[in-house]
Amino acid sequence: MSKPDTVGVQYLRVRVFNYTFADLPSGTFVPALKLPMGSILIAAFNLVESPSNAGTSDVLDIGTAAAPASFLDNNDFKIAAKTQFTTLGGPFAQGLALGVTRTAVGTSATAGRGCVVVQYVVKGTADEVYG
């Protein structure tokens, strides 16, 4: 009788970065989430739970320090909505450090909160092995 193949199973991993308007100074890249080496993004989104009340405009970019808008560009912080990342992918050989850059124009905000949610797996790992 032949031995059955073993199969590694990996659970989906999730990271969440909660933020408010006070956590994100305008024009500053704020580190949010660091994913391990070999990460592959399965799904990711920004959820504006309570909109900003900044004067003219208030947008969020999500990306890396080198490319601050590489995953989400000009997401309106003044509208309560869930917005999917425009880019996914991997595996990221060196890991992935995501951050948020806010650009507010006009009167300073006194409200606004949301979260960035990232779902990923890590290449070459298994949480359980069957076989």
N, C-alpha and C positions, 0 to 999 in steps of 0.2 A: 504494500500500500504506500502510495507516495505521500510525502508530508505536504500539507497545505501551505500556501504562501502566507507569510505574515504581512499584515497591513497596519500601517501606522495611521492613527486618527488624530487630528488636531482640532481643538476647540477654537472657535472664533474669539479673537481678543478685541476688547473695546477700550478705548481711552476717551475721556471727556475732559474738556477744559471749560470751566464756567467763568464768565466774565461779566463785569458791569462797565458802564461808561468810565467810572473812576479808575479802573484797572488798565485802561487803554489810552494813554496820553496821545493826542493827535500828532501824527508824523513820526511816531516811534515804533520800531519793530519790537514786539513783546513776545519772548519765547513762551510757547504754549504747551506743546507735547513733544516728547522724544520717544521715537520708536526704535526697537532694537535692530541690529544688523540682520539683513535678510528679510525685512518686512515687505509684505505685499499688501497694498491697500485694496480692500474688497469694496468698501463703501465709505463715504465720508460726506458730512454736510455741516453747515452752519445754521443754527436755529436762533433767530431773534425772537425771544420770548416776550420782551417788553420793549417797544421801540424807543429810540433816542428822541429827545426833544430839542436837539441842537437846531440853531437858527436856519441856515440856508440848506446845507447838505451834510450828510454824515455817512461815510462808506467804510467798509472793511475789506482789506486784502488779506488772503491767507496763503502762505508759502514759506520758503526758506529765507534765511538771512541774505543769501546771494540772489534769490529771485522771489521777492516778497509777495508777488501776486501770481505765482506759478500754479496754485491750486484753485484759487477763487479770486476774481478780480472785481473790484467795485461793487461788493454786495451791500445793498442799501440797508443801513442800520436804522433807518427811520420807518421801516415797514416790518411788522411782525410776520415772519415767514420762515419756512425751511428751504434752504437753497443747497442743492447738491454741488459737490466739488466738480469743476470742469475737467480735472485731470485726476486719474488714479494711476496705479502701476506699481512697478517694482519688479524683482526684488531690489531693495536699496542696500547695496553692499556695505556701505558705511553707516547704515541706520538712517533715520530721517528725523530732523529737528524742525518742527513746524512752528510758525509764529503768526501773530496777528498784527497788522498795521492799520490803524484807524486814521482817517482823514476827515476832520470836522471843519466846516466852514460856517461862519456866522456866530450867533450867540452861543455861548458854552452850554453844553447839555447838563441837565440836573437829573436825568433819568435814562434808562436803557440797560438791558441785560440780555444775555443769551449764553449759548454754549456751542462749542465745536465738538462734534462726535466723529471719531474715526474707528472703523472696523477693519481689522487686518489679521493676517496669518503670518507665520514666520517660516520661511523656507527651511527645510531640513529638520524640523522638530516634530515630535509626536507626543500627545498627552496620554494616549493609550495605544497598545499594540494588540492586535487580534491575530490569531492564527495558530 
